[in-house]
Amino acid sequence: MAVGDLSMPVMHPVKGVRIGITEAYIRYKNRKDLVVFELAEQANTAAVFTTNAFCAAPVQVAKANLAQANSRYLIINTGNANAGTGTTGMANALRSCTAL
């Protein structure tokens, strides 16, 4: 359930950042649910994650990847459809990173 104003402000280009969105049918059809960020080679990355002890596989993978090095590519899905998926979810998250 959406809460509050859902309108988006005008987004201006940021040098060194490219963004793509698509419908990956993760949870619903006809809904843009996947975002890919490409960052310039010299870009630094930082992230804020949930403190939940049972975070989803993609969160675990992102934490591990960002702890090793700055990432040039970020893949983000919406909808929490990937939480509580166990070893299958972990395999899917790793496969998504490899495909990217």
C-alpha positions, 0 to 999 in steps of 0.5 A: 500500500502506497503512503504519501505523495507518489509524484516524482520530481524532475530528475536531472542527469548526473555526470558518470551515472546511467540509469535503466529501468525495465519490467522484469515481472518479479512480482507483478506484470506491467510494472517497472520493477528493476533498476540498473545503475552504471557508475563511472569507473572512478565513482565511489559507492556507499550503501545503507542496509536493513539491520534485520537479522533475516535480510533477503539474499540480494541484501546479503549479496550486496553487502558482501560485494560492496565490502570487497570493492566499489561497484560500477553496477547496481541492480535493484528490484522492487517489491520484496518478492525476493525475501525468504527464498532460502538457497534458491533466492541466494542462487538467483541473486548471485546469477543476477549479478553474474548476468549483469 
